[in-house]
Amino acid sequence: MEVKKDVGTVAAGSAGMENLGLSKGEVSEDQRGNVVIEPYFYYHSVDASEGKYGSCSDGSGYDSMKQFLLSVVDDPVVHSTRKARLGNHHSSGLYDNSSSDWEHVAKDDECMMLEAQLQVRFYENSCSMAEFIVKQEVSKAFFKDRGVAAGLVRMHFHDCFVRGCDGSVLIDSTPSNKAEKDSPANNPSLRGFEVIDSAKARLESVCPGVVSCADTIAFAARDSIEITRGFGYNVPAGRRDGRISLASETRSLPSPAFNLDQLTQNFKSMGLTQEEMVTLSGAHTIGRSHCGSFSNRLYNFSSTRRQDPSLDPAYAAQLKQQCPQGSTDASLVVPMNPASPAITDVGYYTDVLDNRGLFTSDQTLLTNPTTAIQVTQNSRNPFLWKSKFALAMVKMGQIGVLTGAAGEIRANCRVINS
């Protein structure tokens, strides 16, 4: 199997593509000379014979993925084209086969998928249109408001990091209970609930009591990444919905003020590696932030410094114009990645390298040699970052899932079944 390029043909490694369900695509380059392959690849399953995401005891699926990625990015045609357009000094930084970036990916003791037993095409027989319906609703919402894609990706993250990926972030508060969505970590910043409502209403009309709210979020997050030019991926499904949602439990979410050690420990507690933390942080390449999430870096950084010295001064001045000191206007927001706030690209990592990471938790990625190298590699290799991001999203989507007879299938994502 080959991946065709306008200036030649790039051998893509047929075994790796077939094992992983990767599709052909046109290889091109963006304005920065980054290698891009479209249409997006689809990560079907490590165990394609059963369609289950979870058979990773020997890491063979990850090895195949690595082999495929390296065959494309290290191909001489890609190299020569980049050099011709950009010069040799811009073609450095292609993914090193000896790099430790893949060190943790295939470790069995970190392979959470074995326990989850979720399955790709889970609704193929019970509700065959499920994923298509969700994709339609995400598309409709995106063309009305491009920012909703970032909201749905963040919603999936915030769902999974509190009680696992069980749809509890969707539950409304009641007079006797303040739910997750109304915690300071989620309100007023979390958005996209109406997209899930619309998708769920359609799903219930076609397949009542079949598709969970937790799976609906996972599908919507994947579709949001894809519609913003990230890599699509198959979502192992079969999650069931939780019945508990407590605002107090959002303490398990990472704070935008976290340093590297705090971030690493937070992600480790969820079964994610430090590299996966760096990879998933790239989600900040789309969307926006309320001023309150980073204003301390501008006006009250420490007892000796009003402004965070790691923040680019020109960028800080710009942010101060957008977020005046003392403002109580909750509607004030700024883009996470000003150059391309609605495109899933490596602009986030470029910003961090330029000391323009918006959050402390963004800029802190440069405070450790290992994570700083990963930031640099990601900034230079969009194809590989997007690939790693897709894999990390699938793994994150396995956190604490309810399957089998556990939980329920909510009829209304905002309310637990009576």
C-alpha positions in Angstrom: 0.0 0.0 0.0 1.3 3.4 -0.9 0.7 7.0 0.1 0.8 9.2 -2.9 2.5 12.6 -3.0 2.3 15.3 -5.6 6.1 15.1 -6.2 6.5 11.3 -6.0 5.4 8.3 -4.1 6.0 7.6 -0.5 6.1 4.0 0.6 4.0 3.9 3.7 4.7 0.4 5.0 1.8 -1.8 3.9 1.9 -4.2 6.9 1.7 -1.3 9.4 -1.2 0.3 7.6 -3.2 -2.8 7.1 -2.7 -4.0 10.7 -3.9 -0.6 12.0 -6.6 0.1 9.5 -4.8 3.1 8.2 -6.3 4.7 5.0 -4.5 6.1 2.0 -4.1 9.8 1.9 -2.6 12.7 0.1 0.7 13.8 1.6 1.2 17.5 1.5 3.0 20.3 3.4 1.6 23.3 5.1 3.1 26.8 4.9 5.7 25.8 7.5 6.8 22.8 5.6 5.2 20.4 8.0 4.2 17.0 6.6 0.5 16.5 6.5 -1.4 13.4 5.3 -5.1 13.5 4.5 -7.6 12.0 4.9 -6.9 11.3 8.5 -5.9 7.8 9.6 -8.2 5.7 11.7 -6.9 3.6 14.5 -9.2 0.6 14.4 -7.9 -1.9 16.9 -4.9 -3.7 18.1 -6.9 -7.0 17.8 -8.5 -6.4 14.5 -9.9 -10.0 14.3 -12.1 -9.3 17.3 -12.5 -5.6 16.8 -11.6 -5.0 20.5 -9.2 -2.3 21.6 -7.3 -4.0 24.4 -5.1 -6.8 23.1 -1.8 -5.1 23.6 0.1 -7.7 25.7 3.1 -7.6 23.3 2.8 -4.0 22.2 2.8 -5.1 18.5 0.1 -2.6 17.6 2.1 0.3 18.9 5.3 -1.0 17.2 3.4 -1.2 13.9 2.1 2.4 14.4 5.7 3.6 15.1 7.1 1.8 12.1 4.4 3.3 9.9 4.9 6.8 11.2 8.7 6.6 10.8 8.4 5.3 7.3 6.4 8.3 6.2 8.2 11.1 8.1 11.7 9.7 7.4 11.0 9.0 3.7 13.7 10.5 1.4 11.0 12.1 -0.8 9.6 13.9 2.2 13.1 15.0 3.2 14.1 16.2 -0.2 10.9 18.1 -0.7 11.2 19.9 2.7 14.9 20.7 1.9 14.0 22.1 -1.6 11.3 24.3 -0.2 12.8 25.3 3.2 16.5 24.7 3.2 18.4 22.1 5.2 18.2 23.9 8.5 14.4 23.6 8.5 14.4 19.9 7.7 16.0 18.9 11.0 14.1 17.5 13.9 12.3 14.7 12.1 11.4 12.0 14.5 14.4 10.0 15.7 13.9 6.3 15.6 16.1 6.0 18.7 14.1 8.6 20.5 12.6 7.8 23.9 9.3 9.3 22.9 7.8 5.9 22.3 9.4 4.4 25.4 6.3 4.2 27.4 3.7 3.6 24.7 3.9 -0.2 24.6 4.5 -1.0 28.2 2.1 -3.7 29.3 1.8 -2.4 32.9 0.4 0.9 31.6 -1.9 -0.7 29.1 -5.2 0.3 30.6 -7.1 -1.0 27.5 -6.9 -4.6 28.8 -9.2 -3.8 31.6 -11.7 -1.6 29.8 -12.8 -4.1 27.2 -14.4 -1.4 25.1 -15.0 -2.3 21.5 -14.6 -0.4 18.2 -17.9 -0.4 16.3 -19.7 -1.3 19.5 -23.0 -0.1 18.2 -22.7 -1.6 14.7 -25.6 -4.0 15.3 -27.6 -2.2 18.0 -27.5 1.3 16.6 -25.5 1.4 13.4 -26.1 5.2 12.8 -24.9 6.2 16.3 -21.5 7.7 15.3 -22.8 9.2 12.2 -25.6 11.0 14.1 -23.1 12.4 16.6 -20.8 13.5 13.8 -23.7 15.3 12.1 -24.6 17.2 15.3 -20.9 18.2 15.9 -20.6 19.4 12.3 -23.8 21.5 12.5 -22.7 23.1 15.7 -19.2 23.8 14.5 -20.3 25.7 11.4 -22.4 27.9 13.7 -19.6 28.3 16.3 -16.2 27.0 15.6 -15.3 27.3 19.2 -17.6 24.5 20.2 -15.1 21.9 19.0 -12.6 22.9 21.7 -15.4 22.8 24.2 -16.3 19.2 23.4 -12.7 18.1 23.6 -12.3 19.7 27.0 -15.6 18.2 28.1 -14.3 14.7 27.4 -11.2 15.5 29.3 -13.1 16.9 32.3 -15.4 14.0 32.2 -12.7 11.4 32.3 -10.6 13.0 35.0 -13.5 13.0 37.4 -14.9 9.6 38.3 -13.7 8.3 34.9 -15.4 8.6 31.5 -18.9 8.1 32.7 -20.8 11.1 31.4 -21.1 12.6 34.9 -20.0 16.0 33.7 -23.4 16.3 31.9 -25.6 15.8 34.9 -27.4 19.0 36.1 -27.3 20.2 39.6 -30.4 19.7 41.9 -31.5 21.7 45.0 -29.8 19.0 47.1 -26.6 18.5 45.0 -24.1 20.7 43.2 -22.9 18.8 40.2 -19.6 18.8 38.4 -20.7 21.2 35.7 -21.4 23.9 38.2 -18.0 23.8 39.9 -15.6 26.7 39.3 -13.4 24.4 37.2 -16.3 24.0 34.7 -18.6 27.0 35.1 -18.7 29.2 33.1 -15.9 27.9 30.9 -17.2 24.5 29.8 -19.4 24.5 26.7 -20.9 22.2 24.2 -23.7 20.7 26.4 -26.3 21.6 23.8 -24.5 19.6 21.2 -24.6 16.5 23.3 -28.3 17.2 24.1 -29.1 17.4 20.4 -27.2 14.2 19.5 -28.7 12.3 22.4 -32.2 13.4 21.5 -31.7 12.0 18.0 -30.1 8.8 19.3 -33.0 8.2 21.6 -35.5 8.7 18.8 -33.7 6.1 16.6 -32.3 3.7 19.2 -33.9 4.3 22.6 -31.9 3.3 25.6 -28.9 2.0 23.6 -26.2 4.7 23.3 -24.7 6.1 26.5 -24.0 9.7 27.2 -20.4 8.8 28.0 -19.9 7.3 24.5 -21.6 10.3 23.0 -19.0 12.6 24.5 -16.2 10.4 23.4 -17.5 10.4 19.8 -18.1 14.1 19.8 -14.5 14.8 21.1 -13.1 12.7 18.3 -15.3 14.4 15.7 -14.2 17.8 17.1 -10.5 16.9 16.6 -11.1 15.7 13.1 -13.2 18.7 12.0 -10.5 21.0 13.2 -7.9 19.2 11.0 -6.6 16.8 13.5 -6.4 13.0 12.9 -9.6 11.1 13.2 -9.5 7.8 15.1 -11.9 5.0 15.9 -13.4 5.2 19.4 -13.6 2.0 21.4 -17.1 2.2 22.9 -19.3 0.4 25.4 -19.1 2.9 28.2 -22.1 3.2 30.5 -23.3 6.3 32.4 -22.6 7.1 36.0 -25.3 8.2 38.5 -23.2 10.5 40.7 -21.9 14.0 39.9 -20.3 16.1 42.7 -18.8 19.5 42.2 -16.4 18.8 45.0 -14.7 16.0 43.0 -13.5 18.3 40.3 -10.5 18.8 42.6 -9.0 15.9 40.6 -8.7 18.2 37.5 -5.3 19.7 36.8 -5.1 23.4 37.5 -3.8 25.9 35.0 -1.4 27.0 37.7 0.2 23.6 38.1 3.9 23.1 37.8 5.5 20.2 36.0 5.7 17.9 39.0 2.1 18.5 39.8 1.0 17.9 36.3 3.0 14.7 36.0 1.6 13.3 39.2 -2.0 14.3 38.3 -1.8 12.5 35.0 0.0 9.6 36.6 -2.9 9.2 39.0 -5.1 8.7 35.9 -2.7 6.1 34.4 -1.2 8.4 31.9 2.5 8.9 31.4 4.4 12.2 31.4 4.8 12.1 27.7 1.1 11.5 27.3 0.6 14.6 29.5 2.8 16.6 27.1 0.9 15.2 24.1 -2.5 15.9 25.5 -1.5 19.4 26.6 -1.5 20.1 22.8 -5.3 20.2 23.0 -4.7 23.8 24.1 -3.9 24.6 20.5 -7.7 25.2 20.0 -10.2 27.1 22.0 -10.1 30.0 24.4 -9.6 30.8 28.1 -11.2 33.2 30.5 -8.9 35.8 31.8 -9.2 34.6 35.4 -7.3 31.4 34.5 -4.1 33.2 33.9 -4.4 36.8 35.2 -2.1 35.9 38.1 0.7 35.7 35.6 0.1 39.3 34.6 -0.6 41.0 37.9 0.1 38.9 40.9 2.6 36.2 40.1 4.6 36.2 43.4 5.5 38.3 46.4 8.5 39.7 44.5 7.2 39.8 40.9 3.9 41.1 39.6 4.5 39.5 36.2 5.6 36.0 35.4 9.2 36.4 34.1 8.8 33.3 31.9 6.0 35.1 29.9 7.1 36.9 26.8 6.9 40.6 27.6 5.2 41.6 24.3 2.7 38.9 24.7 2.1 39.9 28.4 1.4 43.5 27.2 -1.1 42.2 24.7 -2.8 40.1 27.3 -3.1 43.0 29.7 -4.9 44.9 27.0 -7.4 42.1 26.6 -7.7 41.4 30.3 -7.5 44.6 32.3 -6.4 44.4 35.9 -9.3 44.2 38.4 -11.9 43.4 35.7 -14.8 41.3 36.9 -16.2 40.7 33.4 -16.6 36.9 33.2 -17.2 37.2 29.4 -13.6 38.3 28.7 -11.8 35.5 26.9 -8.6 35.2 24.8 -7.6 32.5 22.3 -5.3 29.8 23.6 -3.4 29.8 20.3 -3.9 33.3 18.7 -2.6 32.3 15.2 -4.9 29.4 14.6 -7.5 29.0 17.5 -9.8 26.7 15.5 -7.2 24.4 13.9 -5.6 21.4 15.6 -2.0 22.0 14.8 1.4 22.3 16.5 1.0 26.1 17.0 0.6 25.4 20.8 4.1 23.9 21.0 5.6 26.8 19.0 3.9 29.2 21.3 5.4 27.5 24.4 8.8 27.6 22.8 8.4 31.3 22.2 7.4 31.8 25.9 3.8 32.4 24.8 2.1 29.6 26.6 -1.0 31.0 28.2 -1.1 29.0 31.4 1.6 28.3 33.9 0.8 24.7 33.2 1.7 25.3 29.5 5.0 27.1 30.0 6.1 24.7 32.7 6.7 22.1 30.0 10.0 23.8 29.3 11.3 23.5 32.9 12.5 19.9 32.5 14.9 18.7 29.8 12.8 15.7 28.9 9.5 17.5 28.4 11.3 20.4 26.7 12.7 18.0 24.1 9.2 16.6 23.6 7.8 20.1 23.1 10.4 20.8 20.5 9.9 17.5 18.7 6.1 18.0 18.6 6.5 21.5 17.2 8.7 20.1 14.4 6.6 17.0 13.6 2.9 17.7 13.3 2.2 14.3 11.7 3.7 12.5 14.7 2.1 14.7 17.3 -1.3 14.3 15.8 -0.7 10.5 15.7 0.4 10.4 19.3 -2.5 12.7 20.3 -5.0 10.3 18.7 -3.5 7.4 20.6 -3.4 9.3 23.9 -7.1 10.4 23.4 -8.1 6.7 23.0 -6.1 5.8 26.1 -7.6 8.7 28.1 -11.0 7.6 27.0 -10.5 4.3 28.9 -10.1 5.9 32.4 -12.5 4.5 35.0 -15.1 3.4 32.5 -18.3 1.6 33.5 -19.1 -1.4 31.3 -21.3 -4.5 31.3 -24.1 -4.2 33.9 -22.5 -1.3 35.8 -24.1 2.2 35.6 -26.9 2.9 33.3 -27.8 4.3 29.8 -29.3 7.7 30.6 -32.4 8.7 28.6 -31.5 12.3 29.2 -27.9 13.1 29.7 -28.7 15.9 32.2 -30.7 13.7 34.5 -30.1 10.2 36.0 -32.8 7.6 35.3 -35.4 7.4 38.0 
